[in-house]
Amino acid sequence: MALFHLSLRDSAPTDSPAIAGSSETDLDDALMREQYQSLARIAPYHCGVAIVGTAMLGSFVVEASQPFGAMSLAAGFAYVLFRLAHWLEVRPRIERQRLDVIRRDLRQASVEIPALTFLFALVAATTFHRGGPFQEPLLLAGSWIVAAACALCLMRLARCAVLLVAAAAAPIATALVLCGTTVTLWLAALVIVASGLIASMLIENSRAFSEIVRSRFVIAKMHRDAEEGMRAANAIAHTDYLTGLPNRRFYLSLLADRVQGGQAGAEPFTIGLLDLDGFKPINDIHGHPAGDRILEQVACRLKATMRDRGHVARMGGDEFAVLCEGIGSAHEALALADALKAAFAASFVLDGVAVHLQFASGFALFPASAVRADELIRLADIALYRAKASGRGASCVFDKNDEKAAKERAALEQALHRAVANSEIAVHFQPAVDLATGRVCGFESLARWTDPRLGAIEPSIFIPAAERIGLIDRLSRDLLRKAAAAAARWPTDVALSFNVPAAQLVRPDAASDIIATLEELGLPPTRFEIELTEAAVMKDLEAASATIDAVREAGIRVTLDDFGAGHSSLAQVRDLALDKIKIDKTFVDRVCLDPKIAGLTRSIVDMARLLGLPCVAEGIERWEQLEALRLAGCAVGQGWLFAGAMPEETAARFIAEREGPPMDVAH
């Protein structure tokens, strides 16, 4: 390449920041392509100048009867025509010409053009003396002018053009000097000086051209790098770092584009939200790195299942989303859910241990459910909520009943926010009666809420709602203060039991908060009991055990509520260092109807007695139940047979009225 163009290395400083990191080979290739395109565009004009100059010289040679010169010019003329045809043929494809063809044509031009120029100049120099005194210098000057014009046509190929000027100037200047006249000597000097000037101009022009090409190349490269950087940044911004799946941002953008395209009548599709069941215990027990490895395995299975079906993305945490084309009915959406569940049939492997996972899924259909992206997401989330409420591994497709339930749930949650903020939820008290004496030994505090617009709302509804929207801790604190303030005014032998939710139980400062509240309100810890469900304890067994130990050390008693309803065992009761167990209402309801239940109840009481734990029976509604439980050895009972939940004022009167002789169990 050095034979026919100036390298960009020669035309720009090597430490130029504009080309830092650029490939010199790419730069040279870019310059070579620009030179080729310039040559291909100007070649017809260059050939035209050569043809005119050859015709002029040919007419003189013919008049001078120079056979060798005539034959040389004829051959040169034919070759120029041949090259003209070549350049006319390649001009339409110069923008996409291959580099090897470009190198060949440029290399050929760098040799043939100076050679032909030298041949024509040599013919002119050897035949000019055959003319008249005015024809001779004019012929040589004309030949040199033709060569100079050809050189200007080739100014983008500096070395080729300079060689052309030298090839023309040398024979012509020599011939003029040999003439020996003053005029020809001055003409020779003029040819030499002018040739040097033209060569200098050609080199400077070539340098400027090279610099322009270099600048354009660098700018184009910077633009490409910027575009690649934007694409890379866009890929990072739309990819989940852990699983490599598209993330929430990409999914929402994809859904928006798909909905927009679907407005024109494209095929229906469905979206689904998937929420893993049983994932949180993996993080809690094995740690987040282990949970991350499980999520990576989950992503691989979902991706494999959705291949050729549609798209899958990680929305965050343990929630994923799918978009599947061509699904327009609930039946097809549930079939997709089954296909996804099949991918979870095999257990996941975590440090050599098999881990079984399921997921709940909610689907919304386009356009049957909604035609807006945000609505589809909202409706799929509503369907997911119903699926999670239906049990592990359930799948639901949105329908209109879900919308009604969602509106009711939203109204409840909004009212609950207001009620908790304004401390509108009241505390009622249900007595716990000593079955041996009939005296009131304590009260269980129960939350009661009547909303001005929604009416009376059951705790089984608003307590889970408070847990779901993150209000349970604040609500529990408020209820504890109200209950403790009331209990502080009761007789000293009447205790207060309070249900501690899981969110409060597992807090590191749970025990200190409870103790501080009791101290502030004047209720001795020895008159206070906390009731815990198995679910609350198992949410974080270590944290729950720490709270239990701390409150028991302060004198607070601990009761395990709803014993027998879950997976509780007496071994767990022993390990948790409890003070009392409360037999679930389902046993009490059937203790007089099913001999097996009656025997099981007696066994529970007997085994608890061996551990030094009294039993409380809740939900006693009939005298025969009371008799059966008393004979079984239950120490304390609760239920409508004695009294339901009552306000603080009624509870105070109830205490006074029940301070008397033992109840008549034979009533």
N, C-alpha and C positions, 0 to 999 in steps of 0.2 A: 504494500500500500504506500510505502514511503516514496515510491517512484512517481506517484501521480497526485498526492495531496499532502497538505500540511497537517501533521498530527495535532490534536488538541493539546497534547502535552507541551508542544512547542509554542502554543499561542496563549496559554494561561498559566499563572503561577501554580505550582503544585500544592501550595498550602492554602489555596483559595477556599474559604469556608463554604462557598456555594456548591463545590463539588466534593466536599468531604464525604467519604463513604460511597461515592459514585464509582461505577465500574469504568475504567479507562477503555476497555475493549468495547463496551456499549457506546461510549462517547465517540470513539473512532468509527464504529459501525454507523452511528447516526450521521456523522459528517460525510462518510462515504456515500450513504444513501442520498443525502442532500446534493452532493456533487453529481451523482449519477442523474438525479432528476433534473438538475440544471443543464447538464450536458444533453440529455434527451430532448429537453425543450428547445435548446438553442442550436442543436446539431443541424436541423434543416437550413437555418440561416447561415451557419458556418459553411455547410456544403454549397449553398448558393454563392457565397463569396468566392469559395474555391473554384466553382465552375466558371464564374465570370472571369476570374483571374487566369484560369487555364485557357479559356477561349481567347483572351487578349494575347497571352503569350503564344498560343498556338498560331494565331494569325501572323505574328511576326516571324515565327519559325518557318511557316510555310513560305512566306515571302523570301526568307533567307535561304530556302532550299537546304534545310538541315534534317535529313532523314532520321538520324538517331534522336534528335530532340523531338521530332514529330511523333515518333513511336513511343518515346517515354511519356510525352504529354498525353497521348491517346490512352496508354495503359493507366496513367494516373487519373485521367478523366473518367474512364470506365469504373475504376475503383471508387472514386468519389460518388458516382451514381449508385454503386452497389451499397455503399455505406449510408447514403441518403435513404435508400429503400429500407435498409435495416432500421434506422432510427424512426422512420415514419411508422414502421410496423410495431415497434415496441412502445411507442408513446402512450397508447391507451392503457397499458398495464404497468407504467413506471412506479405507481404508488405501492404496488404489491409485488414488485419483482423480487426474486430470490437473491440472497446475498452472494451466492456463488456466481450467479449470472452478472451481477453488478461488478464484482471483482474482475471477472473475465473481460467485460466490456471496457472498464476503466483502464485495465492493464493494456489492452489492445490499443485503446486510443492514445495512451501515453507513449506508445512506440510508433504507431503508424502515422500519426499527425506530424510529429517533427520530421520523420523520415520523408514523407511526401513533400513537406515544405522545403526540406533540403534539396530534394530532387528537382522541384520546380525552380528554386533559386539557382541551382547549379546550371540548369538548362538556360535560364535567363542570362547568367554570367558568361557562359561559353558562346552565346550566340549574339550578344548585344552589339559586338563590334562590326557585325555585318550591316548594320543600319547606318542611317545618316548621322551627322553630327548632333542633331537635336533628338533623334529617335533613341540613340544609345542611352543617355542618362535618364530620359523619360521612361524607357522600358525598365531600367533597373529601379528607378524610384517607384514606378507603378507596382512592380513586383514586391518591393518592400512594403508599400502601403497595403497591398492585399494580405501579406503575411501579418502585418500589424493588426489589420481588421480581424483576421482569423484568431489572433492571440487574444484580442479583446472579447471575442465570442467565447473563449475558453478561460476567462479570468477566474472562474470558480476552481479550475484545476491549475493551480499556480505553477507547479513544476513543469507540467506539460506545456503551458503557455510560454513560460520562460525559455524552455528548450526550443519551442517553435520560433520565437523571436531570434534566438541565437542561430538556429539552423538557417534562417533566412538572411540574417545580417552578415554572417561570415562570408559566404560566396559573393554577395552583392558588394560589400565594402571592399573585399579583395579585388574584385573586377574594376571597381572605380579607382582604386589606388593604382592599379596597373596601367590605367589609361594615361596617367602622368600629367594631365592638364590641371590647371588651377581649379577649374570648376568641378571636375570629378574628385579632386582631392578634398575640396570643401564638402562636396556631397558625401564622400566616404566618412568624413568626420561627423557630418550631421546624422548619417545612418547609425554610426556607432553610439553617439551621445543619445540620440532619440531611442535607440534600442535599449540602452541602459536605463533611461528614464521610464520607458514602458515596462521593463522588467521589474523595476522598483515599485511602480504603481501596482503591477499585478501581484507582487508579494504582499504589499500592504493591504490591498483589497482582499486577498485571500485570508490574511490574518483577521481582518474585520469580519469576514464571512464566517470564519471558524469560530470567532468569539460569539457571533450571533447564534450560530448553531449550538454552541456549548450552552449559552444562556437559555435558549429554548429547551434544550435537552434537560438541563437542571431544573428549570421551572416545571416541565412536564413530569420529571421524576418526583419532585417535591409534591406535585399535585397527586400523582399516583400513590406516593407514600401516605399523604394525608387521607386519601380515600381508603387505602388499606387500613390505616389507623382507625378511621371512623368505622369501617366494617368490623375490625377486631373489637373496638369498644362497644359497638352495637351487639356483637355476638356475646361479649361478656355481660353486657347489661340485660340480655335476654336469655341467659343460660344459668341454670342453678349450679352453683359452684360445687356442691356435694355430689349430686347424682348425674350431672351432665345433661339432664333433661331441660327442655325449655322451662322458663320460670313463669311466675304469675303475669309479669308484664307482657311477655311474648304471647301468652295464652289469651289475655284480654285483647291484645292488638289483633291476633289471628281471628278471634271471635267477632270483633268489630268489623274486620274486612269481610269475613264470611257472611255476616248478617247483611252488610251493605250489598254484597253480590247477590245474596238470596232474594233481595227485594225485586230483582228482575225476573223472578220465576225459576230460580235454580232448584236443584233437588233439596228435599228436606234433610235435616240432620238433627242429631241429639247431642247435648252436652251432659256430662255427669261429674259430680263431685264425690270423691272417695275419701273416707276418713278411717284410718286404721284403728281397729279395736285391739286393746291389749298392748299398745306400744309404750305407753308411759311407764309401766312397771319395768320395762327393759332398761330405759334410761335411769330409773330410780335404783334398780338393783345392780345393773352391770356398768352403769356410767354412760355418759353421752358418746364417747368414741365407739362403744359397742352399738349404741342406737344408730349412729351414723352408718356403720357397716350393714346393719339390717336395712336401713333406708336405701342404700346402694343396691342391695339384692332385690328389694321391692321394685325399685326403678327398672332394673334389668328385666324382671318378669313382666311388668306392665308394658314396657317398650316392646318386648317380643310379642306379647299378645296383641298389641295395637298395630303391629306392622301390617301394612296393606289394609288396615281398617280405618285409620284416622290418626289423630294426634294425642299425645299424652304429655302432661306437664306437672311439675311440682308446684303447688300453690303456696307452700310454706309448712314448716313443722311436719306433721304426719298426714297432711292432706294433699291429695293429687286430683287432677282433673283430666277428663278425656273429651274429645270432640270426634264424633264418628259420622261419616257421610252416609246418606241414603237411608237413615233410620227415621221413620216418621210416625211410628206407633208405639204404644206402651209395651206391647208384647215384644217387639223387636228390641226395645231398650232393656227390658228385663233379660232377654236372651244374651245381650251384650254383657250385662252384669254377671250372668252365669259363666260366660266365657272368661271373664276377668277373675272370677272366684276360682275357676278351675286352675288358674295359675298359682293360686295360694294353697292348693290341696296338699302339695308336698311341704314339709316343714322347712324352715330356714335354719341355717347352721350358724351358730355363734360360739366360737371357741370350742368346737367339738360338741356343743350341746344343741339339741333340736329345739327350735322355738316355733310355735304354731301361732299364726296371725290370721285374722279375718279383717274385713272392712265393711263398714256401712256405706251405702251409695244412694245418692239422690239424682234423678234425671229430669231434665226439661227438654221439650221437643220444639223444634222450629219447623213450621210456624204455628203448630197447634197450641203450644203453651204461651209463646210470646214471640214478637218480631224484633225486639230491641235487645242488644247484648246485655245491658245491665239488668233487664228484667229476666232474661234467661238465667243469669247467675243467681239472682235473688230467688227465683222459683226453684232452681235446682237445690239451693241451700235449704229452702223450706222442705222440699222432699227429703233431703238428707236428714233434717231434724226429725221428721216422722220416722225415717228408717232407724235412726239411733234409738228412738223411743220404743220401737217395735222389738228390739233385741239385737244381740250380736249377729253380725253378718247379714242383716236385712237390707233389702233394696226396695226403693219406692220411686215411682214416677209421679211427677206433680199432677194433681187434679184440683178442681175448684174447691173441694172441701179443705184441702191444704191451705188455700188462700184465706178462707174464713178462719181457720184455726190460727194462722199466722197473725192475722189482724187482731184476734182476741188475745193472743200471746203478747203482741206488741202493746196493746192497751193495758194488759195486766202489768207488764214490766214498767211502763211509763208511770202507772199509778203507784207501783211499788217503790220506784225511785222517790216519788213525792212523799209517800208515807214514811219511808225510812228517814228521809231528810227532816221531816217534821215530827218524828217520834210518835207517829199515829198508831203504831201496832202495840196493842195492849198485852198485859200478862194476866192470865187466869191461873187458878190453882186447883188441882185435883188432889183430894186427900189420899194418903196412904194410911191404912188402918191396921193396927196390931190385931191379928186374927185371934189371939188368945184373950185379949182384954177388951177389944172393941174401941180402944182409945185411939185418937189421932196421933200418929207418931211423926207425921211429916206431910209435906205437900210437894207434888211435882208441878213445876211451873210450865205452862203451855202458852204458846203465842196465839193470839186471836186478833183478826183484822176484819173490820167492816169498812169498805170504801164507800164514799157518798154516792158514787155512780154505779160501781160494780156490785155493791151489796156485800154480804158476808162471804168471805173467801176462806176455804179450808186450808189449814196448815200444810196438808199434803200437796197443795197446789202452789202456795206462795213461798214455802221454804225451799223447794227445789228451784223455783224461779230465782230466788235470791242467791242461791249457790251458782246458778247458771250465769247471772249477770254481775257476779262479784260483789254482792251486797251483804252476803251472809255474815261476814266477820263484823261489819259495822252494826248490823241488826242484832247479832248475838250480844255484843257489848251493851247495847241499849237495853235489851231485855234483861240481861244479868243485873244491871243497876236497878231497874224497876223491881225485879223479884227480890233482890237482896234488901232493898230499902223496906219492902213490905215484911219480909221474914224477920227483920231485926226487931219488929214490934210484937212478934208472937211470943208465947211462953218459951222458956229456955229449953224445954224438952221436945219442942217441935222443930223438925229439921226441914230444910229446903233442898230439893233435888233439881238439878238444872241440866238440860241436854246441851252438850258441847258439840258443835258441828266439826266436821273434819278440817275445814279451812282454819278454824281457830285452834284445834287440838295440836296440829303439827307445827304451829309457829314456835320459834325458839323462846319467845317471851310469853307464851300462853300462861304458864303457871304463875309467873310473877304478876301478870296483869290481873288474873283472877284473885290472887291473894291480896293485892293492893286494893281492888274494888271492895272486897269483903271488909277489909280494915277500914277503908274510908266510910263505909255505910254502917259500920258497927255490928256486923254479923260475924260471930266467932266461927272460924274454920271448922270446928268440931260439929257445928250444926249445919254444915253444908255438904252436899253430895253432888258429884258430877256424873251424869249418865253418858255412856259412850256406846255407839253402835259398832258392830264388828267391821262394817265398811269403813267407818272413820278411823279405826285403829289400823286396819290393814292398808290404808292409803299410804302411810309412811310409818311402818312398825317401829322403827328406831326412834323417830321423833315422838311418836305417841307414848312409847315406853318412858322416855325421858320426862315428858309432861306428867304422866301418871306418878312416877317416883317422886317428882318435886311436890305435887299437891298432897300426896299422902304423907310426906315428911312434915308438911305444914299442918296436918290434922284433918285434911279434907278426905272424905270417903269417896270411893270410886265404884260405880255399878256398871256392869255390862248389860246393856239393854237388848231386848228382843232375842234372848238366848234361845237357840234351837231353830231360828228362822233361817240362819245362814249355814256356814261351815264351821261354826265355833265348836271347840272341843274343850273338855275339862283340862287337858294339858295346856291349852292356850290360856285358860282361866288362871291356872296355877302360875304360868310364866309371866303373866301380866300383873301379878300381885294385886288382884282386885279385892274389894271388901264385900261385894254383894252381886248376885246375878238376878236378872228379872226374866222370868219365863214368858215367852212370847204368847200373845193373845190367841194364836191359832191352837195352842195346846189347851188353853182354858176353855175355848169354845167347844171342844170335843171331849173334854175330860169325863163327862157324864154319858157320852154317847158311844164312845169307842173304848172297849176294855184295853186295847193295845196302847192307846194314847194315855189312858189312866195309869197303866203300868210304867210307861216310859216317863211320865211326869214324876211318879214316885221314885223312879231310878235317878232322875236328875236331882231331885231334892236330897236323896240319900247320899249320892256321890258328892254333892256340894257340901253337905254337912260334914263329910269326912275331911274336906279341905277347910272347914271352919267358915264356910260362907253361907249366910242365910239367903233364902230365896223369896223373891217378891213375885206374886202372880198379878198380872194386869188384865183388865177386861172382864172382871167378874160382874155378871149381870143377874144371876139367879142364885137362890139360896142353896140349891143342890150343888152348884159349882163351888160355892163357899165351903160347904160341908166336905166335899171330896178333897179340896185343896188343903183344908185344915187337917183332915185325917192323914193326908200325904206328908204333912210336916211343913207346909209353907208358913213362913213367919208373918208375912205382911201381904195385904191385898189391896188392889185398886179396882175401881170399876163403878158403873152406874148403880150397882146395888147399894153402894155407900153414898156416892154423890158424883156428879159430873164436875167438869171444870167450872170454877166460879170466880167472880171478881174478888179483889182484895177484901172489901167490906164484908161480903158474904162469907169468905173464908174465916174471918175473925169470929163471926157469930157461930159458924160451924164448930170451931174449936171449943168454944164455951159450952155449946150444947152437948158435945160428945164427951165432956169430962164427967164421967159417971161410972156406974157398975158395968161389968162385962155384958156384951150384947147377947141376946137370946138367939143362939144359932138354930134353935128348933122352931123358930118363927114360921 
